[in-house]
Amino acid sequence: MARKDAKRVVITMRSTEGTGSTYTTTKNRQNQRERLELLKYDPKLRRRAIFRETR
């Protein structure tokens, strides 16, 4: 059985539009030290919005 790599962590991404929509994903902290920002679909707005990593 494979061992879970401790370098990958689960992060929560929240919409910058203030709708409260969230996504969860994983990232490798060794390669990406800054906060992640992605353009994802916001179901409450029914369009794409910027989602930023929260801590």
RAFENLIN-V258543 format. One record per pair of residues at least 6 apart in sequence whose C-alpha atoms are under 6 Angstrom apart, sorted by the first residue. I is the first residue (numbers start at 1). GAP is how many residues later the second one is. D is the distance in whole Angstrom. If there is no record, write none. Layout:
# RAFENLIN-V258543
i: [I & I]
gap: [GAP & GAP]
d: [D & D]
This chain:
# RAFENLIN-V258543
i: [7 & 8 & 8 & 9 & 9 & 10 & 10 & 11 & 11 & 11 & 12 & 12 & 12 & 12 & 13 & 13 & 13 & 13 & 13 & 13 & 14 & 14 & 14 & 14 & 15 & 15 & 16 & 16 & 35 & 36 & 36 & 37 & 37 & 38 & 38 & 39 & 39 & 40 & 40 & 41 & 41 & 42]
gap: [21 & 19 & 20 & 17 & 18 & 15 & 16 & 13 & 14 & 15 & 11 & 12 & 41 & 42 & 9 & 10 & 38 & 39 & 40 & 41 & 7 & 8 & 37 & 38 & 6 & 36 & 34 & 35 & 18 & 16 & 17 & 14 & 15 & 12 & 13 & 10 & 11 & 8 & 9 & 6 & 7 & 6]
d: [6 & 5 & 4 & 5 & 6 & 6 & 4 & 6 & 6 & 6 & 6 & 5 & 6 & 6 & 5 & 5 & 6 & 5 & 4 & 6 & 6 & 5 & 5 & 6 & 6 & 4 & 6 & 6 & 6 & 6 & 5 & 6 & 5 & 6 & 5 & 5 & 5 & 5 & 6 & 6 & 4 & 6]
